[in-house]
Amino acid sequence: MAERLPETDWTRREDLAALVAVLGPGNARYVGGAVRDTLLGIAVKDVDIATPLRPLKVIGKLKDAGIKAIPTGIEHGTVTALIPFGPVEITTLRHDVSTDGRRATVAFADDWQDDAARRDFTMNALYADPATLEIFDWFGGMEDLNARRVRFIGDARERIREDHLRILRYFRFQARFGSQPADAESEQACSELAATLKCLSRERIGMEMLNLLGLLDPAPTVARMGELGVLNQVLPEADVAALTALITHEQHCGIAPDPLRRLAALLPADVSHAEQAASRFRLSGAQKKRLKIAAGRDDVGANARALAYRLGIDGALDRLLLTGADTSPLQGWAVPRFPLKGGEVVARGVKAGPQVARILCEVEDAWIASGFDDARVPALLDAATRPVS
């Protein structure tokens, strides 16, 4: 008896049924993450459809049905249909013509198995018929999914040579879905071909590493990457023990995972290393600034709220968590605004200029030390502007 996808909220969506009807009988199958996650009992965020129809044909059918179509990746066969309960990517069946480890040249195909064969892992090559929910599995994906085994389709080394980023994707999937022991052939292939990661753009490596670090507990997987020589290719200075300690403290404090904070844990507490990592992964200016703030964690101090006032909530939480300090003073607390302006100082007879700035800083420091007591500001200003006798 054929395996079937369990009915769930997304499989009952009327807008999806209407979209499938527009494409026509036999022209649509659900594929990838939606099928995999439904079988694992995980909430589905995005639904993807595979089709033998060519992209222009898909666009024409959607247009005739009054459905807006966006050619988000039309050169690779992907059209996004905007329907009421969320966009759906519709991709024409494909097979690889050539690959160079970074990008693939593809041709459109008519065979579902050809399309499945070019995917990375067996658990991602599961298709489901929208009408019957029958599952199509050519590479043992169901067996691997039930065993929580992340395994490349066919020859692992060949899959990695097609796209070197699959090494990091393998470890991300292992951290999210995998059980132990991991698939030996997959690990060996990743280890043997680890040096090929240097052929990839820094942005792709950085994005994949942050995706990995944002998972619930990636520390065991990151440690395994170190043992296999993979981590040394992308982050040779990494301290996995510090990552493990951070995740333990995050969980103790009930703080959600944050990939940038975890990247900071892997790095030495040194601003220059933070700058180098931000450059290496082509991080944004805001991300670079946050890494640099986290790198100064040796100077945490005892006042968590004062730290948050100076650095912002995220910066303070990063430093507190990275050093194992108490984060409870920041829970449910909003950073207050300093209730004194320069004009109020000038109104006390102080000439505009550096003296005003000095007084503002003096009062602000005292206000912070008071626990942000606004009621004390007038007295603090009096003391700061009182003439010296």
N, C-alpha and C positions, 0 to 999 in steps of 0.2 A: 504493500500500500504506500502510495506516494506521501511524502512528508508535506504538511501544510503549515502555512504561517498562521499563528493564532489571530483571531479577530481582536482588534483593539480600537481605541478611539480614532487613530489616524486612518485605519483601513476602512472605517465607516464614513469618512468625510464625503459629503455630497459633492463638494467642489472637485475632489480628486476623481470621483466616479464620472463626473461630467467631462473632465479633462481627458480621461481614458477613452470615453465614448467619442470625443472629437477626433482623437488619433485613429480610431477605428479598430475593429476586431483583430486580435493577434498582433497589434502594432505597439504594445506597451507592456513592459514588465518592471515592477519595482526592483531596485538593485542596491547593493552596498549597505551603507550604515543603517538605513531604516529596517532592512530585513534582518541584519545581524543583531541590532540592538533589541528589536522586538523579540527575537528568539531568546535573548539573554534576560528579558524582562526589564530592560533599561528604557527610560523615556526617550522617545524619538523627537529630535529637533528638526531635521530636514528630511524631505522625501525626494529621492532621485528616481527618474524613469529612464530606461533604455528603450530604444526603438530602432527598427530597421529603416524607418523613413529618413530620407535625407533632410538636412537642416532647412533648406528653402521650402520643402514640402511641409515640414512641421510648422514653419512660420505662416505659410498660406492657410493651413487648416485652422490654426489659432485665430488668425485674422478674420477668416470667414465666420468663426464662431463668436467673434467679439471679445476675444481674450487677448490682452496685451502681451506681446512677445518681445523680449529683449535679447539680441544676439550677443550674449555675454562671452561666449567663446566659440563663435561660429566657425572659425578656422579649424577647431578641433571637434566640431560637431555639436556644440552645446548651445541650446536656446533656453532661456528662462521664461516660464509662463507665470504671469502674475494673476493668481486666483485668490478668492476671498480669505482663506485661512492660512495663507502663506505661499511664497514663491516656490516653484518646483522646477528643478533643472531637468531638461529633456535632452539626452545625448544620443546621437546616432551610433549604432554599433560600429566598432573600429577594430583594426588590427595594425600592429606596428610594421612600418616599412623599414625604418632604420632608427637607431638610437646611438647616442654618444656618451651616455652616462649623465647628461644634464637635461637634454630635451629629446623628444621623439618626433619623428616624422610619421604620421599616421595616414591610413587610407580607410575609407568607409567600407563596412562589411555588411553581409546579409545573414551571417551565421552567429547565433547567440553564443555558441561555445568559443568561437574566435574572439569575441569581445571579452569573454570571461578569462581567456588564456592570457590576456595582456595585463590583467590586474596583478596586484602585488601579493596578497595573502589569500589563502583559501577561504577564510571567513568573510572576506570582502567580495567574493565571487559567487554569492548566492543571489538568485533571482526569484521573484515570485509573481505568479500570474494574478493580476488585479481581480479577475472574475472568480477564479476558483481558489486563490491563495496557495496553489500548488507551488512547491519550491523546486527549483532546478539547480542541481549541484553536480558539476562535472569533475571536481578535484578533491573530494573528501572534505569539503568545508563544514558540513554538518557534524561529522565525526570529530573534527578538530575543535569546533565550537563547543561541543559537549564536553570535550576534555580540557577546555580552556588552553588549547595549544595554538600558538601563533606560528604558522608555517608558510613559507613561500610557496607559490605555485610552481610546480616543476622544479627545475634546477635553481637552487638558491643563488648560486654565483652568477648565473646568467641573468636572473632578475635584478641583481644588484648592479651588474655591468650596464644594464639598460638605464638605470637611474640610481646613482650613488646615494641619493637622499634616502633610499629605502633602508639603508642601514639604520639611520636614526628613527625612521618610521617604525622599523621592527621593534626597537627598544621602547618606543612610546606605546605601541600596541601591547608589548609584553608587560609594561607597567600597568596598563589599564585593564587588560583582559587575561593575561597569561597566568599560568600556574607553574609550579616547579615540580620536577625539573623541566627546563625549557627544551625546545627542540634542538638537539645537538647539531644537526646539519646547518640549521639557520644560524646558530651562534658561531659555528666554525667559519661559515662563509663571511659573516660580518667581521670576524677577527682577521681573516686573511686579506680582506679587501678594505680594511679600515683606512689605509692611506689614500684611497680614492676620494675620500671626503674632501681632501684639499683641492679637488678640482671644482668644487661647488662654490657658488657665490656665498659671501658671508651672510647676506640677508636670509637666504634659505636655511642655512645652518642655525642662525640665531633664532629664527621663527620656530624651527622644529625643536630646538632645545628648550625654548620657553614653553612650548606646548607640552613637552614632556614634564618639565618642572612644575607645571600647573596642576598636575594630577594629584590625587589624594595622598599617595605616599610613593614617590618615585625613587626614594633613597636606595632600596635594595637593587633596583635595576641600574641606577647610576653606578653603584658599586661594582656591579657585574660588568658594566661597560669599561670600568677601569681595569678589571682583571683581564679583559679580552683585548686591551690595547686600543679600544675605540675612543674612550674619553680623552686620552692623551693627544689625539688628533685634533680635537676641537677645544679642549680646555685643560691644557697640561698642568696648570697650577691648582686644579680642583682639590678641595678638601672634603671628601665624602663624609667623614666623621662629623664635621660641622653641620653639614646638611641634615644628617640623621638627628643630631641634637636639636636643630631648629624645628624640624617637623614634630618631634616629640613635644617640644614646648608649645608649638602652635596648637596641637591637639589638646594639651592640658589646659590651655587658656581659651579654647573654643574659638580660635581665630581661623578664618578660612584660608586655604592655600593661596599663595601669591607667587607667581613665577619669578618676578624680579627680586623679591626678598630671598628666594631660594638660590638664585644665581649669586646674590651677594654673599650668601653663606658659603658657597663653593670657592669664592675668591678670598685671598688674603685681605686682612683689615688694613688696606693701604690704598690711598686715593689714586696713585699712579696705576695700580692694577685695575681699579675700577674703570679708569679712563681707557686703558688698553682693551679691556673686555668690551666696553661700549663701542669702541671703534671697530674691533674685530667682528662683532655681530651687527654692526651698522644700526645701533639703537638710536632712538629719537633723542632730542635734546633733553626732554623731560625724563626719559628713562636713564640717561647718563647722569643727570643731576641726582636722581634718587639713589643710584648705585654709589655715587661719591659720598652722599650723606650717610649711607649705610656703612661705608668704609671707615667712617670716623667713630665707630661704635665703642672704641676703648674709653671714650669720654662721655659715658651715659649720664652719670650723676644720679642723685637720689630722688629728684623731683620730676616725676613722669609728666605732669601737666606743664611744668615750665619747659620741659624739653619739647612737648607738642606745640607750645606757643611759639617757640623759636624755629622749629623745623617743620611744623605741620603734623597732622595726625599720622599720615603714612610714614614720614621720616622717623617720627618718635617710635611708632610701633615696630618699625624695622629694627631700630637700634635696641629696643627693649627685648624683643624676641630673640635677636641674634646673640644677646648676652645672657639670656635666661632670666631677665628681670621681670618684675611684676607688672602686668599690663592692666590690672583691674581699675586703677584710677582713671583710665581713658575710656572705659566702657560706658557708653551713654553720655559722654561729656563732649560738649562742643567748645572749640577754641573761642574765647571771648575777644572782644575788640577793645583795645586800649581807649578809655573814655576821655582822653585829654588831647587837645589840639594846640598847635603852636600859637594861635591867636589868643588863647586864654593865658598863655605865659606872657605874651607881649602886653596884654591888658594889665598885668601886674607891674608894669613899668620896666620890663626887660627889653633892651634894644634888640630888634630883629637881627639874627645872625647866628654865629656859632654858639653863643651863650644860650640861646633858646634851645638849640639841639641838645646841648649838654644837659640842660634842666629836664627836658623831655625824657632823655635816657635815664637820668637819675630817678625820676619819679616812676618811670616804667619799671625799672629794676626793683624798686621798693614795692610797687603794686604787685608784681609777680611774686615776690617773697611773702607778701601778705595773703597769698592764696587768691589773688585777683579780686580783692575786696574793693569794689567801686566806691563804697562809702568812705574809704580812707583817702581817696585821691585829693580832695581839697586840703586836708591836713598835710599830706605829703608835698603838695605844691607850695603850701605856706612855708614849710621847712626848707624847701629847695630855693625859694626866692627871698628868704629872710636875709636882710643885710647882715654881714659879718661885723660884730661890734669890736 
